[in-house]
Amino acid sequence: MTESGGELSSFLTRLHEDSELQKRYKQDPRGTLEQAGVSRDEIDTVLSGDLGRLRSLLGGAEMMLFMVVIAPDG
């Protein structure tokens, strides 16, 4: 895992902006993350719902995007 979140950071930015990607993520979070090239460790971190692990992974830069990842149905 990188401090900046690497592919995950890029994915979260796209997820924030792309309603079609949001729909796919809601239906299949793991598959959507895999297709985006996010590493297995990063996927496991996202799907764990553990904010501490996410903060550590992303270095705080994408804090506003957590709600999309943590509560995709909300």
C-alpha positions in Angstrom: 0.0 0.0 0.0 1.2 3.4 -0.8 0.8 6.5 1.3 -1.2 8.3 -1.4 -3.5 5.3 -2.1 -2.2 4.8 -5.7 -4.9 3.3 -7.9 -7.4 3.5 -5.0 -7.1 7.3 -4.9 -7.6 7.6 -8.6 -10.6 5.2 -8.4 -12.2 7.2 -5.6 -11.9 10.4 -7.6 -13.6 8.7 -10.6 -16.2 7.1 -8.3 -17.1 10.6 -6.9 -17.6 12.0 -10.4 -19.1 9.1 -12.4 -22.7 8.0 -11.7 -22.4 4.9 -13.8 -19.3 3.8 -11.9 -21.2 4.5 -8.7 -24.0 2.1 -9.9 -21.5 -0.6 -10.7 -19.8 -0.1 -7.4 -23.1 -0.4 -5.5 -23.9 -3.7 -7.3 -20.4 -5.2 -7.0 -17.9 -3.3 -4.9 -15.1 -5.9 -5.1 -15.5 -6.6 -8.8 -15.5 -2.9 -9.6 -12.4 -2.2 -7.6 -10.6 -5.2 -9.2 -11.5 -3.9 -12.7 -10.1 -0.5 -11.8 -6.7 -2.1 -10.9 -6.9 -1.5 -7.2 -4.6 -3.9 -5.3 -6.0 -6.8 -3.2 -4.8 -5.1 0.0 -6.5 -1.9 -0.9 -9.7 -3.7 -1.8 -9.6 -5.5 1.5 -9.1 -2.2 3.3 -12.0 -0.5 1.6 -14.4 -3.4 2.1 -13.4 -3.7 5.8 -15.1 -0.4 6.5 -12.3 0.4 8.9 -11.8 4.2 8.7 -8.5 4.1 10.5 -7.1 1.8 7.8 -8.5 3.9 5.0 -7.1 7.1 6.5 -3.7 5.5 6.8 -3.9 4.2 3.2 -5.0 7.5 1.7 -3.0 9.8 3.9 -6.1 11.9 4.6 -6.4 13.5 1.1 -9.6 11.7 0.2 -11.5 11.9 3.5 -14.6 13.4 1.8 -14.9 10.3 -0.4 -15.1 7.8 2.4 -18.9 8.0 2.6 -19.2 6.8 -1.0 -17.0 3.8 -0.2 -18.3 3.0 3.3 -22.0 3.5 2.8 -22.6 2.9 -0.9 -26.4 2.4 -0.4 -26.8 5.6 1.6 
